[in-house]
């Protein structure tokens, strides 16, 4: 298997020599350290995604954008327990969300492998403060066409969220490796609610509708 589970300061206005300490005190009160820390913008950290999880038996590739902070800390695909991904996958393949919650990460990977599910992310590296896709900057793509050439049994690419889908098409939309396969855009499994998707059940319904023709046969 090609998976390797590892693992601005506040602006201050210049003060001229003519301004008295009283004027400074009245017009620009000094912030406390807590206030300055609270208002300072977050720095964008450089983050990297995981190696692909795929093998010769893979038939369906689920592509995220970039793992979130908690997943990176744990070195696990969809490691944030609030993310719906594993619950959705277990529901789709007939074992139920409760089983997903009980399973260890190694058991989850074995479950995905057994059903021909591969996982990777479209982005190899980017700058991002926090976990939101909307904060991603300077994205460097993973070599998705190369993975598809290596594992030609993958016939369907399911993009987990809008950012994954848009970035994949931006980088490789004209690549023959993509044009010869089915590409699907799924609602993100992120726990962040949207006007259309509030929780597990509404996301699961769309994943089931879109993926049911391509889900590998159960054991």
C-alpha positions in Angstrom: 0.0 0.0 0.0 1.4 3.5 -0.8 0.0 5.0 2.4 2.5 6.2 5.0 0.4 7.2 8.0 3.1 9.2 10.0 1.8 11.8 10.6 1.3 40.1 12.2 2.0 42.2 14.7 -0.7 45.0 15.1 -0.1 48.1 13.0 1.0 51.0 15.1 0.7 54.6 13.8 4.0 56.5 13.8 4.2 59.2 16.5 5.9 62.5 15.7 8.2 64.3 18.1 5.6 67.1 18.5 3.0 64.8 20.0 2.9 64.9 23.8 2.5 61.8 25.9 -0.9 63.2 26.9 -2.0 63.3 23.2 -0.7 59.8 22.6 -2.6 58.6 25.7 -5.8 60.3 24.7 -5.9 59.5 20.9 -4.2 56.1 20.8 -4.6 54.1 24.0 -2.1 51.3 24.4 -3.5 47.8 23.8 -3.0 45.2 26.5 -1.0 42.1 25.3 -4.1 40.0 25.3 -6.0 42.5 23.1 -3.1 42.7 20.7 -2.8 38.9 20.5 -6.6 38.6 20.0 -6.7 41.1 17.1 -3.5 40.1 15.3 -4.1 38.2 12.0 -3.1 34.5 11.9 0.0 33.6 10.1 -0.4 31.3 7.2 1.5 28.0 7.9 3.0 26.0 5.0 1.3 22.6 5.1 1.8 19.4 3.1 -0.6 16.6 2.4 -0.1 12.8 2.9 1.2 10.2 0.5 -1.6 8.5 -1.5 -3.5 5.6 -0.1 -4.0 3.4 -3.1 -3.1 0.0 -4.6 -3.7 -2.2 -7.6 -7.2 -3.1 -6.2 -8.4 0.5 -6.0 -11.4 1.4 -8.1 -12.7 4.6 -6.6 -10.4 7.5 -5.7 -11.7 10.0 -3.1 -9.8 13.3 -3.4 -9.8 15.9 -0.7 -8.3 19.4 -1.0 -5.7 19.5 1.9 -6.0 17.7 5.3 -7.2 19.9 8.2 -5.1 20.9 11.2 -6.3 18.0 13.4 -5.7 15.4 10.6 -2.2 16.8 10.1 -1.5 16.6 13.8 -2.6 13.0 13.9 -1.1 12.1 10.5 -4.5 10.5 9.6 -6.8 10.9 6.6 -9.9 12.6 8.0 -8.6 12.4 11.5 -10.9 15.1 13.0 -13.6 13.1 14.8 -16.1 15.8 13.8 -15.5 15.2 10.1 -18.3 13.1 8.6 -16.1 11.2 6.1 -15.6 7.9 7.9 -19.2 7.8 9.0 -20.4 8.4 5.5 -18.1 5.7 4.0 -19.2 3.1 6.6 -22.8 3.9 5.9 -22.4 3.7 2.2 -20.7 0.3 2.5 -23.3 -1.1 4.8 -21.6 -1.2 8.2 -23.1 1.9 9.8 -21.8 5.1 11.3 -21.5 3.6 14.8 -19.0 1.0 13.5 -16.9 3.9 12.0 -16.8 5.6 15.4 -15.6 2.4 17.1 -12.9 1.4 14.5 -9.3 2.3 14.9 -7.5 4.2 12.1 -5.8 1.1 11.0 -9.2 -0.7 10.8 -10.6 2.2 8.8 -7.8 2.0 6.3 -8.2 -1.8 6.0 -12.0 -1.3 5.5 -11.4 1.3 2.7 -8.8 -1.0 1.0 -11.1 -4.0 1.2 -13.7 -2.1 -0.8 -11.4 -0.7 -3.4 -11.4 2.9 -2.0 -8.3 5.0 -2.6 -7.7 8.4 -0.9 -5.5 11.4 -1.7 -5.6 15.2 -1.8 -5.4 17.4 -4.9 -3.0 19.8 -3.2 0.5 18.7 -2.1 1.5 21.9 -0.3 -0.1 25.3 0.4 -0.1 28.2 2.8 -3.2 28.1 5.1 -3.9 29.5 8.5 -6.3 27.0 10.1 -8.3 24.4 8.2 -10.7 26.3 5.9 -10.4 25.7 2.1 -11.2 29.4 1.6 -7.9 30.3 3.3 -5.7 28.2 1.0 -3.0 30.2 -0.8 -0.2 29.4 -3.2 -1.3 25.8 -3.8 1.0 23.3 -5.3 -0.8 20.3 -6.8 -0.2 16.6 -6.3 0.6 14.5 -9.4 -2.9 13.0 -9.7 -2.4 11.9 -13.4 0.7 10.0 -12.3 -1.3 8.1 -9.7 -3.9 7.3 -12.2 -1.3 5.9 -14.6 0.2 3.8 -11.8 -3.2 2.4 -10.8 -5.3 2.2 -14.0 -8.0 0.3 -12.2 -9.2 3.6 -10.7 -12.1 4.5 -13.0 -14.0 7.0 -10.8 -12.6 10.2 -9.1 -14.9 11.6 -6.3 -13.9 15.1 -5.2 -14.7 15.7 -1.6 -15.9 19.3 -1.7 -15.9 22.2 -4.1 -12.3 23.2 -3.6 -11.0 19.7 -4.4 -13.1 19.6 -7.6 -12.2 23.1 -8.8 -8.5 22.7 -8.1 -8.4 19.3 -9.8 -10.0 20.8 -13.0 -7.8 23.9 -12.8 -4.7 21.8 -12.7 -5.5 18.7 -14.8 -8.9 19.3 -16.5 -7.4 18.6 -19.9 -5.2 15.7 -18.9 -6.2 12.4 -20.7 -6.0 10.5 -17.4 -8.9 12.6 -16.1 -10.9 12.8 -19.4 -11.0 9.0 -19.6 -12.5 8.7 -16.2 -15.7 9.7 -14.4 -15.2 12.8 -12.1 -17.8 13.6 -9.5 -18.2 16.6 -7.2 -19.5 15.6 -3.7 -20.5 17.9 -0.9 -17.7 18.3 1.5 -17.5 15.9 4.5 -16.3 18.9 6.6 -18.3 19.5 9.8 -18.7 23.2 8.9 -22.4 23.7 8.2 -23.5 25.4 5.0 -27.0 26.6 4.0 -27.6 23.4 2.0 -25.8 20.9 4.2 -26.2 21.0 7.9 -25.1 17.6 9.2 -24.5 13.9 8.4 -27.8 12.9 6.9 -28.1 15.5 4.2 -24.5 14.9 3.1 -24.9 11.1 3.2 -28.0 11.3 1.0 -26.1 13.1 -1.8 -23.0 10.9 -1.5 -25.3 7.8 -1.7 -27.1 9.2 -4.8 -24.0 10.1 -6.7 -21.8 7.2 -5.7 -24.2 4.2 -5.7 -23.5 3.3 -9.3 -19.8 3.1 -8.6 -19.5 1.7 -5.1 -17.5 -1.6 -5.2 -19.5 -4.7 -4.4 -19.6 -5.6 -0.7 -17.8 -8.6 0.6 
